[in-house]
């Protein structure tokens, strides 16, 4: 069974729209503080813009774990 993890970070932009950034294979021991710091750095560096303008606020962050189990492989 194959397992993959993705860190999903969601922000608000200037138009109050949601913008999601996904990072594949985050490190296993990632802490809430590390994620919050990284998200604040993304906002402060102003390196990502969206149709609704710059990112201005953190909404949430989560790690999504996906398991794939092959049933039939030909």
N, CA, C and O atoms as CSV, one atom per row, in Angstrom:
chain,resi,resn,atom,element,x,y,z
A,1,UNK,N,N,0.842,-1.173,0.000
A,1,UNK,CA,C,0.000,0.000,0.000
A,1,UNK,C,C,0.890,1.240,0.000
A,1,UNK,O,O,1.808,1.371,0.809
A,2,UNK,N,N,0.597,2.125,-0.910
A,2,UNK,CA,C,1.364,3.368,-1.027
A,2,UNK,C,C,0.668,4.472,-0.234
A,2,UNK,O,O,-0.549,4.639,-0.318
A,3,UNK,N,N,1.452,5.216,0.533
A,3,UNK,CA,C,0.905,6.321,1.315
A,3,UNK,C,C,1.645,7.600,0.951
A,3,UNK,O,O,2.875,7.628,0.911
A,4,UNK,N,N,0.889,8.650,0.688
A,4,UNK,CA,C,1.481,9.952,0.410
A,4,UNK,C,C,0.892,10.982,1.362
A,4,UNK,O,O,-0.244,10.853,1.818
A,5,UNK,N,N,1.687,12.004,1.653
A,5,UNK,CA,C,1.230,13.085,2.520
A,5,UNK,C,C,1.407,14.413,1.799
A,5,UNK,O,O,2.356,14.609,1.040
A,6,UNK,N,N,0.470,15.317,2.053
A,6,UNK,CA,C,0.517,16.655,1.479
A,6,UNK,C,C,0.174,17.664,2.565
A,6,UNK,O,O,-0.823,17.515,3.270
A,7,UNK,N,N,1.004,18.688,2.694
A,7,UNK,CA,C,0.699,19.803,3.583
A,7,UNK,C,C,-0.116,20.803,2.780
A,7,UNK,O,O,0.328,21.286,1.738
A,8,UNK,N,N,-1.312,21.112,3.272
A,8,UNK,CA,C,-2.201,22.051,2.594
A,8,UNK,C,C,-2.346,23.300,3.459
A,8,UNK,O,O,-2.859,23.234,4.575
A,9,UNK,N,N,-1.890,24.438,2.936
A,9,UNK,CA,C,-1.944,25.708,3.664
A,9,UNK,C,C,-2.942,26.626,2.966
A,9,UNK,O,O,-2.852,26.847,1.758
A,10,UNK,N,N,-3.890,27.157,3.729
A,10,UNK,CA,C,-4.929,28.011,3.157
A,10,UNK,C,C,-4.809,29.422,3.722
A,10,UNK,O,O,-4.655,29.620,4.927
A,11,UNK,N,N,-4.883,30.394,2.820
A,11,UNK,CA,C,-4.745,31.813,3.153
A,11,UNK,C,C,-5.968,32.577,2.640
A,11,UNK,O,O,-6.720,32.075,1.805
A,12,UNK,N,N,-6.153,33.789,3.146
A,12,UNK,CA,C,-7.091,34.742,2.549
A,12,UNK,C,C,-6.289,35.758,1.757
A,12,UNK,O,O,-5.187,36.142,2.149
A,13,UNK,N,N,-6.863,36.195,0.623
A,13,UNK,CA,C,-6.218,37.254,-0.145
A,13,UNK,C,C,-6.925,38.583,0.117
A,13,UNK,O,O,-7.853,38.653,0.923
A,14,UNK,N,N,-6.485,39.620,-0.562
A,14,UNK,CA,C,-7.032,40.965,-0.340
A,14,UNK,C,C,-8.525,41.060,-0.648
A,14,UNK,O,O,-9.219,41.906,-0.084
A,15,UNK,N,N,-9.022,40.206,-1.533
A,15,UNK,CA,C,-10.438,40.208,-1.897
A,15,UNK,C,C,-11.253,39.269,-1.005
A,15,UNK,O,O,-12.414,38.979,-1.293
A,16,UNK,N,N,-10.636,38.800,0.077
A,16,UNK,CA,C,-11.276,37.883,1.024
A,16,UNK,C,C,-11.566,36.508,0.412
A,16,UNK,O,O,-12.453,35.789,0.873
A,17,UNK,N,N,-10.809,36.155,-0.629
A,17,UNK,CA,C,-10.930,34.839,-1.241
A,17,UNK,C,C,-9.898,33.886,-0.654
A,17,UNK,O,O,-8.862,34.311,-0.143
A,18,UNK,N,N,-10.191,32.615,-0.731
A,18,UNK,CA,C,-9.267,31.603,-0.208
A,18,UNK,C,C,-8.270,31.167,-1.278
A,18,UNK,O,O,-8.621,30.974,-2.442
A,19,UNK,N,N,-7.022,31.020,-0.850
A,19,UNK,CA,C,-5.944,30.555,-1.722
A,19,UNK,C,C,-5.252,29.412,-0.999
A,19,UNK,O,O,-4.852,29.553,0.157
A,20,UNK,N,N,-5.109,28.276,-1.679
A,20,UNK,CA,C,-4.495,27.102,-1.063
A,20,UNK,C,C,-3.175,26.783,-1.745
A,20,UNK,O,O,-3.076,26.761,-2.971
A,21,UNK,N,N,-2.168,26.537,-0.921
A,21,UNK,CA,C,-0.851,26.114,-1.396
A,21,UNK,C,C,-0.612,24.715,-0.839
A,21,UNK,O,O,-0.767,24.484,0.360
A,22,UNK,N,N,-0.235,23.786,-1.712
A,22,UNK,CA,C,0.027,22.410,-1.290
A,22,UNK,C,C,1.504,22.082,-1.446
A,22,UNK,O,O,2.136,22.449,-2.437
A,23,UNK,N,N,2.039,21.387,-0.457
A,23,UNK,CA,C,3.441,20.961,-0.473
A,23,UNK,C,C,3.467,19.448,-0.299
A,23,UNK,O,O,2.981,18.924,0.703
A,24,UNK,N,N,4.033,18.750,-1.276
A,24,UNK,CA,C,4.107,17.291,-1.225
A,24,UNK,C,C,5.186,16.837,-0.254
A,24,UNK,O,O,6.223,17.483,-0.111
A,25,UNK,N,N,4.931,15.734,0.400
A,25,UNK,CA,C,5.889,15.062,1.279
A,25,UNK,C,C,6.501,15.960,2.354
A,25,UNK,O,O,7.723,16.091,2.421
A,26,UNK,N,N,5.674,16.577,3.191
A,26,UNK,CA,C,6.240,17.373,4.288
A,26,UNK,C,C,6.967,16.464,5.269
A,26,UNK,O,O,6.673,15.271,5.348
A,27,UNK,N,N,7.904,17.017,6.009
A,27,UNK,CA,C,8.644,16.183,6.961
A,27,UNK,C,C,7.687,15.654,8.037
A,27,UNK,O,O,6.699,16.303,8.379
A,28,UNK,N,N,7.995,14.479,8.553
A,28,UNK,CA,C,7.099,13.787,9.481
A,28,UNK,C,C,6.918,14.503,10.811
A,28,UNK,O,O,5.842,14.432,11.404
A,29,UNK,N,N,7.938,15.184,11.286
A,29,UNK,CA,C,7.858,15.801,12.612
A,29,UNK,C,C,7.546,17.296,12.546
A,29,UNK,O,O,7.950,18.057,13.425
A,30,UNK,N,N,6.838,17.708,11.520
A,30,UNK,CA,C,6.475,19.107,11.336
A,30,UNK,C,C,5.575,19.574,12.479
A,30,UNK,O,O,4.612,18.895,12.835
A,31,UNK,N,N,5.895,20.735,13.051
A,31,UNK,CA,C,5.114,21.245,14.178
A,31,UNK,C,C,4.195,22.382,13.734
A,31,UNK,O,O,4.391,22.989,12.681
A,32,UNK,N,N,3.199,22.649,14.555
A,32,UNK,CA,C,2.278,23.752,14.298
A,32,UNK,C,C,3.035,25.076,14.206
A,32,UNK,O,O,2.746,25.908,13.347
A,33,UNK,N,N,3.996,25.260,15.090
A,33,UNK,CA,C,4.783,26.491,15.103
A,33,UNK,C,C,5.583,26.662,13.809
A,33,UNK,O,O,5.659,27.765,13.268
A,34,UNK,N,N,6.171,25.585,13.318
A,34,UNK,CA,C,6.943,25.654,12.071
A,34,UNK,C,C,6.048,26.033,10.891
A,34,UNK,O,O,6.428,26.843,10.045
A,35,UNK,N,N,4.862,25.440,10.847
A,35,UNK,CA,C,3.939,25.731,9.749
A,35,UNK,C,C,3.461,27.178,9.828
A,35,UNK,O,O,3.424,27.879,8.816
A,36,UNK,N,N,3.099,27.623,11.023
A,36,UNK,CA,C,2.634,28.997,11.192
A,36,UNK,C,C,3.727,30.002,10.817
A,36,UNK,O,O,3.452,31.014,10.173
A,37,UNK,N,N,4.950,29.720,11.219
A,37,UNK,CA,C,6.076,30.592,10.868
A,37,UNK,C,C,6.268,30.639,9.357
A,37,UNK,O,O,6.460,31.712,8.785
A,38,UNK,N,N,6.218,29.483,8.714
A,38,UNK,CA,C,6.379,29.427,7.257
A,38,UNK,C,C,5.266,30.203,6.556
A,38,UNK,O,O,5.517,30.926,5.592
A,39,UNK,N,N,4.044,30.048,7.043
A,39,UNK,CA,C,2.914,30.748,6.428
A,39,UNK,C,C,3.041,32.262,6.607
A,39,UNK,O,O,2.768,33.024,5.679
A,40,UNK,N,N,3.448,32.691,7.783
A,40,UNK,CA,C,3.671,34.126,8.010
A,40,UNK,C,C,4.784,34.660,7.111
A,40,UNK,O,O,4.698,35.778,6.603
A,41,UNK,N,N,5.832,33.852,6.917
A,41,UNK,CA,C,6.932,34.255,6.029
A,41,UNK,C,C,6.456,34.399,4.586
A,41,UNK,O,O,6.878,35.310,3.874
A,42,UNK,N,N,5.577,33.496,4.161
A,42,UNK,CA,C,5.021,33.576,2.801
A,42,UNK,C,C,4.243,34.880,2.637
A,42,UNK,O,O,4.383,35.570,1.627
A,43,UNK,N,N,3.420,35.215,3.640
A,43,UNK,CA,C,2.641,36.461,3.584
A,43,UNK,C,C,3.569,37.672,3.575
A,43,UNK,O,O,3.411,38.572,2.750
A,44,UNK,N,N,4.532,37.695,4.487
A,44,UNK,CA,C,5.414,38.858,4.629
A,44,UNK,C,C,6.332,39.051,3.421
A,44,UNK,O,O,6.643,40.183,3.054
A,45,UNK,N,N,6.763,37.951,2.805
A,45,UNK,CA,C,7.648,38.051,1.643
A,45,UNK,C,C,6.895,38.514,0.398
A,45,UNK,O,O,7.498,38.980,-0.568
A,46,UNK,N,N,5.567,38.380,0.434
A,46,UNK,CA,C,4.721,38.845,-0.667
A,46,UNK,C,C,5.161,38.244,-2.005
A,46,UNK,O,O,5.225,38.940,-3.019
A,47,UNK,N,N,5.459,36.956,-1.993
A,47,UNK,CA,C,5.953,36.291,-3.197
A,47,UNK,C,C,4.852,35.584,-3.977
A,47,UNK,O,O,5.075,35.143,-5.105
A,48,UNK,N,N,3.673,35.474,-3.390
A,48,UNK,CA,C,2.568,34.792,-4.059
A,48,UNK,C,C,1.405,35.765,-4.172
A,48,UNK,O,O,0.982,36.380,-3.193
A,49,UNK,N,N,0.907,35.884,-5.385
A,49,UNK,CA,C,-0.249,36.738,-5.625
A,49,UNK,C,C,-1.324,35.894,-6.298
A,49,UNK,O,O,-1.024,34.907,-6.969
A,50,UNK,N,N,-2.554,36.286,-6.114
A,50,UNK,CA,C,-3.666,35.556,-6.715
A,50,UNK,C,C,-4.542,36.536,-7.481
A,50,UNK,O,O,-4.281,37.739,-7.486
A,51,UNK,N,N,-5.573,36.024,-8.121
A,51,UNK,CA,C,-6.499,36.903,-8.847
A,51,UNK,C,C,-7.129,37.925,-7.914
A,51,UNK,O,O,-7.506,39.012,-8.352
A,52,UNK,N,N,-7.247,37.590,-6.638
A,52,UNK,CA,C,-7.834,38.490,-5.654
A,52,UNK,C,C,-6.810,39.325,-4.913
A,52,UNK,O,O,-7.124,39.931,-3.889
A,53,UNK,N,N,-5.588,39.361,-5.421
A,53,UNK,CA,C,-4.551,40.170,-4.787
A,53,UNK,C,C,-3.605,39.357,-3.927
A,53,UNK,O,O,-3.582,38.127,-3.986
A,54,UNK,N,N,-2.833,40.059,-3.135
A,54,UNK,CA,C,-1.813,39.431,-2.293
A,54,UNK,C,C,-2.441,38.641,-1.148
A,54,UNK,O,O,-3.585,38.881,-0.761
A,55,UNK,N,N,-1.669,37.695,-0.614
A,55,UNK,CA,C,-2.110,36.939,0.558
A,55,UNK,C,C,-1.988,37.836,1.781
A,55,UNK,O,O,-0.986,38.531,1.951
A,56,UNK,N,N,-3.020,37.819,2.639
A,56,UNK,CA,C,-3.021,38.743,3.776
A,56,UNK,C,C,-3.264,38.075,5.129
A,56,UNK,O,O,-2.989,38.679,6.165
A,57,UNK,N,N,-3.773,36.841,5.139
A,57,UNK,CA,C,-4.126,36.225,6.421
A,57,UNK,C,C,-4.079,34.704,6.329
A,57,UNK,O,O,-4.381,34.124,5.286
A,58,UNK,N,N,-3.697,34.068,7.432
A,58,UNK,CA,C,-3.705,32.611,7.533
A,58,UNK,C,C,-5.119,32.148,7.861
A,58,UNK,O,O,-5.775,32.717,8.734
A,59,UNK,N,N,-5.586,31.118,7.164
A,59,UNK,CA,C,-6.883,30.512,7.470
A,59,UNK,C,C,-6.684,29.191,8.193
A,59,UNK,O,O,-7.236,28.980,9.273
A,60,UNK,N,N,-5.890,28.293,7.596
A,60,UNK,CA,C,-5.710,26.971,8.197
A,60,UNK,C,C,-4.541,26.252,7.540
A,60,UNK,O,O,-4.017,26.670,6.507
A,61,UNK,N,N,-4.156,25.160,8.177
A,61,UNK,CA,C,-3.147,24.260,7.607
A,61,UNK,C,C,-3.498,22.853,8.051
A,61,UNK,O,O,-3.960,22.638,9.171
A,62,UNK,N,N,-3.276,21.907,7.169
A,62,UNK,CA,C,-3.540,20.511,7.514
A,62,UNK,C,C,-2.661,19.605,6.678
A,62,UNK,O,O,-2.189,19.970,5.602
A,63,UNK,N,N,-2.459,18.410,7.213
A,63,UNK,CA,C,-1.728,17.386,6.471
A,63,UNK,C,C,-2.747,16.356,6.018
A,63,UNK,O,O,-3.496,15.798,6.820
A,64,UNK,N,N,-2.758,16.118,4.726
A,64,UNK,CA,C,-3.666,15.137,4.142
A,64,UNK,C,C,-2.861,13.884,3.842
A,64,UNK,O,O,-1.844,13.935,3.149
A,65,UNK,N,N,-3.323,12.763,4.370
A,65,UNK,CA,C,-2.673,11.478,4.133
A,65,UNK,C,C,-3.550,10.670,3.188
A,65,UNK,O,O,-4.754,10.528,3.402
A,66,UNK,N,N,-2.928,10.146,2.144
A,66,UNK,CA,C,-3.662,9.385,1.129
A,66,UNK,C,C,-3.045,7.999,1.019
A,66,UNK,O,O,-1.831,7.856,0.869
A,67,UNK,N,N,-3.887,6.991,1.095
A,67,UNK,CA,C,-3.421,5.616,0.944
A,67,UNK,C,C,-4.023,5.024,-0.324
A,67,UNK,O,O,-5.225,5.126,-0.568
A,68,UNK,N,N,-3.161,4.404,-1.123
A,68,UNK,CA,C,-3.606,3.757,-2.347
A,68,UNK,C,C,-3.266,2.279,-2.243
A,68,UNK,O,O,-2.115,1.902,-2.024
A,69,UNK,N,N,-4.281,1.460,-2.403
A,69,UNK,CA,C,-4.090,0.012,-2.347
A,69,UNK,C,C,-4.500,-0.574,-3.689
A,69,UNK,O,O,-5.657,-0.470,-4.094
A,70,UNK,N,N,-3.544,-1.190,-4.374
A,70,UNK,CA,C,-3.846,-1.825,-5.653
A,70,UNK,C,C,-4.686,-3.071,-5.418
A,70,UNK,O,O,-4.379,-3.888,-4.550
A,71,UNK,N,N,-5.745,-3.204,-6.197
A,71,UNK,CA,C,-6.580,-4.397,-6.117
A,71,UNK,C,C,-6.239,-5.333,-7.271
A,71,UNK,O,O,-6.141,-6.547,-7.093
A,72,UNK,N,N,-6.060,-4.752,-8.451
A,72,UNK,CA,C,-5.738,-5.543,-9.628
A,72,UNK,C,C,-4.754,-4.761,-10.474
A,72,UNK,O,O,-5.012,-3.617,-10.849
A,73,UNK,N,N,-3.631,-5.380,-10.771
A,73,UNK,CA,C,-2.633,-4.763,-11.638
A,73,UNK,C,C,-2.354,-5.733,-12.768
A,73,UNK,O,O,-1.977,-6.879,-12.523
A,74,UNK,N,N,-2.534,-5.286,-14.005
A,74,UNK,CA,C,-2.344,-6.165,-15.158
A,74,UNK,C,C,-1.051,-5.814,-15.841
A,74,UNK,O,O,-0.693,-6.435,-16.842
